[in-house]
Amino acid sequence: MCLDKFIIDPTKPTHLGWWAEYFEISEQALLAAIDAAGVRALDVQLYLHNHAAPQPSASLIGAEEQQS
């Protein structure tokens, strides 16, 4: 989907629900992303991509298990 053509209207519950499901985040997280990035869907997607919680690498997980 070409997201640069879409606007997310945070005042419409159907928009929040649909886009939250699309981005696989909560509606609260979506509202926070909209506050930070604006209402353009592409900007929200870029914000979410750039601010995603870092995932620990497999080597770090193994090291933590060995220390326990």
C-alpha positions in Angstrom: 0.0 0.0 0.0 1.3 3.5 -0.9 1.0 5.2 2.5 1.9 8.7 1.4 -1.6 9.1 0.1 -3.3 8.5 3.5 -4.1 10.6 6.5 -4.9 9.1 9.9 -7.7 11.1 11.5 -7.2 10.7 15.3 -10.7 12.0 16.0 -12.3 9.0 14.3 -12.3 5.7 16.3 -12.5 3.7 13.1 -9.3 5.3 11.8 -7.5 4.6 15.0 -8.7 1.0 15.2 -7.9 0.2 11.5 -4.4 1.9 11.5 -3.5 0.5 14.9 -4.2 -3.0 13.5 -2.3 -2.2 10.3 0.8 -1.1 12.2 0.3 -3.9 14.8 0.3 -1.5 17.8 -2.1 -0.3 20.4 -4.3 2.7 19.7 -2.5 4.6 22.5 0.9 3.9 20.8 -0.7 5.1 17.5 -1.8 8.3 19.1 1.7 8.9 20.5 3.2 8.3 17.1 0.7 10.7 15.5 1.6 13.3 18.2 5.3 12.9 17.3 5.1 12.5 13.6 1.9 14.0 12.4 -1.2 12.5 10.7 0.3 11.3 7.4 0.4 7.5 7.5 3.8 7.4 5.8 5.3 9.7 8.5 3.8 7.5 11.2 5.2 4.4 9.7 8.7 6.0 9.4 8.4 7.2 13.0 7.4 3.7 14.2 10.2 2.1 12.2 12.8 4.5 13.6 11.6 4.4 17.2 10.9 0.7 17.5 12.1 -0.9 20.7 15.5 -2.6 20.0 15.4 -6.3 20.1 18.2 -8.1 21.9 20.4 -10.2 19.7 20.5 -13.9 20.1 24.1 -13.7 21.3 23.1 -11.3 24.1 20.3 -13.6 25.2 22.6 -16.6 25.3 25.1 -14.6 27.4 22.5 -13.5 29.8 21.3 -17.0 30.3 24.8 -18.2 31.0 25.3 -15.6 33.7 22.1 -16.7 35.6 
